Amino acid sequence: MFTGIIETMARVQDIVADGSNLHFTIDSPITGELKVDQSVAHNGVCLTVTNISGNTYKVTAVAETLAKTSLGTWKTGDKLNIERALRVGDRLDGHFVQGHVDTTATCIEKQTLDGSWLFRFRFPAAFAALIIEKGSISINGVSLTIFNIGRDEFTVTIIPYTFEHTNFGQLEAGDTVNIEFDALGKYSQRRLDLNAG
């Protein structure tokens, strides 16, 4: 379980294909604080640390993860948003994020405002029931509030701190991001679906 409050940024150092899996070597400033078998969110995707060596560690993404996230498009040098799992007793400054990405979205607009940045995203319309005006969402692991929602679009505004301390600073129109919808909305929608059946 995570909060969507990014702890640091890391860099993809190496990518190795192994059958249908991809092994990523990550260079991170918090590597020394990690341990093997620990869960860490990478751009919102919960991955298990499998090896630690110096300033780098390794994680593996299986076919299911690659199909539903942007991990298959990662390149060496890409910057990632990193968050370690929530500890019992920690403050919950964002919202409950599971690290289980639902789908990807495409940035269709980026505007520089006077002191902030506006981003608009398009996502598969099949997920439209899972967003509400002023609701929570995780974008590349960042807990944000959405507004100006449409059938398959929504907008977020990024403050300078978030822009500088996450990979939103590198995000441009046309880029793909990982999306995790609020778990409360998913459980509510599931119940409605079952009742309708």
C-alpha positions in Angstrom: 0.0 0.0 0.0 1.2 3.5 -1.0 0.1 7.1 -0.6 1.0 8.7 -3.9 3.5 11.0 -2.3 6.7 10.5 -4.3 9.8 9.9 -2.2 12.5 10.4 -4.8 13.3 9.9 -8.5 15.4 7.1 -9.9 16.9 6.3 -13.3 16.6 3.2 -15.4 20.1 2.0 -15.9 19.6 -1.3 -17.8 16.8 -3.4 -19.3 17.1 -7.1 -20.0 14.5 -9.3 -21.7 14.0 -12.8 -20.3 11.2 -14.6 -22.2 8.1 -12.6 -21.6 9.6 -10.8 -18.7 11.7 -7.6 -18.5 14.4 -7.2 -15.8 15.1 -3.5 -14.9 18.2 -2.3 -13.1 17.4 0.9 -11.2 19.8 3.5 -10.0 18.3 5.2 -7.0 19.5 7.5 -4.2 17.6 5.3 -1.7 19.1 1.9 -2.8 21.1 1.7 0.4 17.9 1.8 2.4 16.2 -1.0 0.5 16.2 -4.8 1.0 15.5 -7.7 -1.2 11.8 -8.7 -1.3 10.7 -5.2 -0.5 7.8 -3.6 -2.5 8.6 -0.3 -4.2 6.3 1.7 -6.5 7.9 2.7 -9.8 5.8 5.3 -11.7 2.9 3.8 -9.7 3.6 0.2 -10.4 4.4 -2.0 -7.3 7.5 -4.1 -8.1 9.6 -6.4 -5.8 13.2 -5.7 -5.3 15.1 -8.9 -6.4 18.7 -7.9 -6.1 20.8 -5.1 -4.7 24.3 -4.1 -5.8 25.9 -0.8 -4.8 23.7 2.1 -5.8 21.4 -0.1 -8.0 18.7 -2.7 -7.5 16.8 -5.0 -9.8 13.0 -5.5 -10.3 11.1 -7.7 -12.8 7.9 -7.0 -14.7 5.9 -10.0 -16.0 3.7 -10.0 -19.1 0.5 -9.0 -17.3 2.3 -5.9 -15.9 3.8 -5.0 -19.2 0.4 -5.3 -20.9 -1.4 -2.9 -18.5 1.3 -0.3 -17.8 3.9 1.8 -19.6 6.8 -0.3 -18.4 7.3 -1.9 -21.8 8.1 1.6 -23.2 10.8 2.4 -20.6 14.2 3.2 -22.0 17.6 3.4 -20.3 18.0 6.9 -18.8 14.3 7.3 -18.1 13.5 9.0 -14.8 11.0 7.2 -12.5 8.9 8.3 -9.6 9.7 6.1 -6.6 7.8 5.5 -3.4 8.3 2.9 -0.7 5.4 1.1 0.9 3.4 2.9 3.6 4.4 2.0 7.2 1.7 1.6 9.9 1.6 4.9 11.8 2.8 7.0 8.9 0.7 10.1 7.9 -1.4 9.5 4.8 -0.8 12.7 2.9 -2.1 11.5 -0.5 -4.7 8.8 -0.8 -4.6 5.0 -0.6 -2.7 3.7 -3.7 -2.3 0.0 -4.2 0.4 0.1 -6.9 -1.9 -2.0 -9.1 -2.1 0.1 -12.3 -5.5 -0.2 -14.1 -4.6 1.2 -17.5 -2.5 3.8 -19.2 -3.5 7.3 -20.4 -2.1 9.7 -22.9 -1.2 13.3 -22.2 -3.1 15.3 -24.8 -2.4 18.8 -23.5 0.3 20.6 -21.4 -0.2 24.2 -20.5 2.3 26.4 -18.5 0.2 28.7 -16.3 1.4 31.5 -14.0 3.0 29.4 -11.3 1.6 25.9 -12.1 1.1 23.5 -15.0 -2.1 22.0 -16.4 -2.1 18.5 -17.9 -5.0 16.9 -19.7 -5.2 13.2 -20.2 -7.2 10.8 -22.4 -7.9 7.3 -21.1 -10.0 4.3 -22.2 -13.7 5.2 -22.0 -14.4 1.7 -20.4 -13.1 3.2 -17.1 -15.3 6.3 -17.2 -17.4 5.2 -14.2 -14.3 5.2 -12.0 -13.6 9.0 -12.1 -15.5 11.8 -10.4 -15.1 15.5 -10.3 -12.5 16.4 -7.6 -11.8 12.8 -7.1 -8.4 11.2 -6.4 -6.3 9.4 -9.0 -2.7 8.2 -9.2 -0.8 9.3 -12.3 2.7 7.7 -12.6 2.3 7.1 -8.8 1.5 10.7 -7.9 -1.7 11.3 -5.9 -3.6 14.0 -7.6 -7.1 15.6 -7.7 -8.9 15.5 -11.1 -11.3 18.1 -12.6 -13.0 19.0 -15.8 -13.8 15.4 -16.4 -15.3 14.1 -19.6 -16.2 10.6 -20.9 -12.6 9.7 -21.5 -10.6 12.8 -20.4 -9.7 14.6 -17.3 -7.4 17.5 -16.2 -4.9 17.9 -13.3 -2.9 20.9 -12.1 0.7 20.5 -10.9 2.3 22.8 -8.4 6.0 23.8 -8.8 7.2 21.4 -6.0 5.6 18.4 -7.7 6.8 19.5 -11.1 10.4 19.7 -9.9 10.4 16.6 -7.7 8.6 14.1 -9.9 8.9 13.1 -13.6 6.0 15.5 -14.4 8.8 17.9 -15.3 9.7 15.8 -18.3 6.1 14.9 -19.3 5.0 16.2 -22.7 1.9 15.9 -24.8 1.8 12.5 -26.5 3.5 10.7 -23.5 2.0 7.7 -21.9 1.4 7.5 -18.1 0.2 4.8 -15.7 -3.2 5.3 -14.1 -4.6 3.8 -11.0 -8.2 4.8 -10.1 -9.3 5.2 -6.6 -10.0 1.8 -5.0 -13.2 3.1 -3.4 -14.6 3.8 -6.8 -13.6 0.4 -8.1 -15.3 -1.5 -5.3 -18.4 0.6 -5.7 -18.5 0.0 -9.4 -18.1 -3.8 -8.9 -21.0 -3.9 -6.5 -23.2 -2.0 -9.0 -22.2 -4.4 -11.8 -23.0 -7.4 -9.7 -26.4 -6.0 -8.6 -27.2 -5.2 -12.2 -26.5 -8.7 -13.3 
